[in-house]
């Protein structure tokens, strides 16, 4: 859950900044910045659950770049739908859907790399304890 919340904070900041710049309206920008990241945070949670299955972890598909591409497609779809529904404007929806997920996809990649590096020492400790157990 910490991972999801940390990405949500990044996502909210990016969404608000872009929504305000595109609409010039603090209220609409704020609403987009609240709704779009909330929907994407829920999508992110389920995306993580799917990518944490043993079947995916044990394949080459678990690489950060493939996982990022998968989330980028999901994110683009959510961004366009939410912004279009809140503004009724195809152009703003399209522009937001192109820019916001692009920035957040880059942020996601860096976020994912950071979390994998954070997990690496734990995984190495588990492997070392397994080696010790095998020798007994």
C-alpha positions as CSV (number, residue, x, y, z in Angstrom):
1,X,0.0,0.0,0.0
2,X,2.9,2.4,0.7
3,X,4.0,2.0,-2.9
4,X,0.5,2.8,-4.2
5,X,0.3,5.9,-2.0
6,X,3.7,7.2,-3.0
7,X,2.8,6.9,-6.7
8,X,-0.6,8.6,-6.0
9,X,1.1,11.7,-4.6
10,X,3.3,12.0,-7.7
11,X,0.4,11.4,-9.9
12,X,-1.8,14.0,-8.2
13,X,0.9,16.7,-8.5
14,X,1.4,16.0,-12.3
15,X,-2.4,15.9,-13.0
16,X,-3.2,19.1,-11.2
17,X,-0.4,21.0,-12.8
18,X,-1.3,19.9,-16.3
19,X,-5.1,20.2,-15.9
20,X,-4.8,23.8,-14.6
21,X,-2.4,24.7,-17.5
22,X,-4.8,23.2,-20.1
23,X,-8.1,24.6,-18.7
24,X,-7.0,27.8,-16.9
25,X,-9.7,26.9,-14.5
26,X,-8.7,26.2,-10.9
27,X,-12.0,24.3,-10.1
28,X,-11.9,22.1,-13.2
29,X,-8.2,21.6,-12.9
30,X,-8.6,20.6,-9.3
31,X,-11.5,18.3,-10.1
32,X,-9.6,16.6,-12.8
33,X,-6.5,16.3,-10.6
34,X,-8.6,14.6,-7.9
35,X,-10.7,12.3,-10.0
36,X,-8.2,11.1,-12.6
37,X,-5.4,10.1,-10.1
38,X,-8.0,8.4,-7.9
39,X,-9.2,6.3,-10.8
40,X,-5.7,5.6,-11.8
41,X,-4.6,4.8,-8.3
42,X,-7.3,2.1,-8.1
43,X,-6.2,0.9,-11.6
44,X,-2.6,1.0,-10.4
45,X,-3.5,-1.2,-7.4
46,X,-5.1,-3.8,-9.5
47,X,-2.3,-3.5,-12.1
48,X,0.2,-4.3,-9.3
49,X,-1.8,-7.2,-8.1
50,X,-1.8,-8.7,-11.6
51,X,1.9,-8.1,-12.1
52,X,2.7,-9.7,-8.7
53,X,1.3,-13.1,-9.7
54,X,3.9,-15.9,-9.7
55,X,3.3,-16.6,-13.3
56,X,4.3,-13.0,-14.4
57,X,7.1,-12.7,-11.9
58,X,8.8,-15.8,-13.2
59,X,8.8,-14.6,-16.8
60,X,10.6,-12.0,-18.8
61,X,7.4,-9.9,-18.8
62,X,8.2,-8.7,-15.2
63,X,10.8,-6.3,-16.5
64,X,10.2,-2.6,-15.5
65,X,9.9,-1.6,-19.2
66,X,7.2,-4.1,-20.1
67,X,5.3,-3.4,-16.9
68,X,5.6,0.4,-17.6
69,X,4.2,-0.1,-21.1
70,X,1.3,-2.0,-19.8
71,X,0.5,0.7,-17.2
72,X,1.0,3.4,-19.9
73,X,-1.8,2.0,-22.0
74,X,-4.1,1.7,-19.0
75,X,-3.2,5.2,-17.9
76,X,-3.8,6.8,-21.3
77,X,-7.3,5.2,-21.4
78,X,-8.3,6.4,-18.0
79,X,-6.9,9.9,-18.5
80,X,-8.7,10.5,-21.7
81,X,-12.0,9.1,-20.4
82,X,-12.0,11.1,-17.1
83,X,-10.9,14.4,-18.7
84,X,-13.3,14.1,-21.6
85,X,-16.2,13.3,-19.2
86,X,-15.3,16.2,-16.9
87,X,-14.7,18.9,-19.6
88,X,-16.8,17.6,-22.5
89,X,-13.9,18.7,-24.7
90,X,-12.3,16.2,-27.0
91,X,-9.2,18.4,-27.6
92,X,-8.5,18.9,-23.9
93,X,-9.2,15.2,-23.2
94,X,-6.8,14.2,-26.0
95,X,-4.1,16.6,-25.1
96,X,-4.3,15.7,-21.4
97,X,-4.3,12.0,-22.3
98,X,-1.2,12.4,-24.4
99,X,0.8,14.6,-22.0
100,X,-0.2,13.5,-18.5
101,X,0.3,9.8,-19.0
102,X,3.6,10.4,-20.8
103,X,5.0,12.4,-17.8
104,X,3.5,9.9,-15.3
105,X,4.8,6.9,-17.3
106,X,8.3,8.3,-17.0
107,X,7.7,9.0,-13.3
108,X,6.2,5.4,-12.9
109,X,9.4,3.9,-14.5
110,X,11.6,5.8,-12.0
111,X,9.2,4.9,-9.2
112,X,9.3,1.2,-10.1
113,X,13.1,1.1,-10.4
114,X,13.3,2.7,-6.9
115,X,11.0,0.2,-5.4
116,X,12.8,-2.7,-7.1
117,X,16.1,-1.5,-5.7
118,X,14.5,-1.1,-2.3
119,X,13.3,-4.7,-2.5
120,X,16.6,-6.1,-3.7
121,X,18.4,-6.3,-0.3
122,X,15.4,-8.2,1.1
123,X,15.4,-10.6,-1.8
124,X,19.2,-11.1,-1.4
125,X,18.7,-11.8,2.3
126,X,16.1,-14.4,1.6
127,X,18.3,-16.1,-1.0
128,X,21.2,-16.2,1.5
129,X,19.0,-17.7,4.2
130,X,17.8,-20.3,1.7
131,X,21.5,-21.2,0.9
132,X,22.2,-21.5,4.6
133,X,19.2,-23.8,5.1
134,X,20.2,-26.0,2.1
135,X,23.6,-26.7,3.6
136,X,22.2,-28.0,6.9
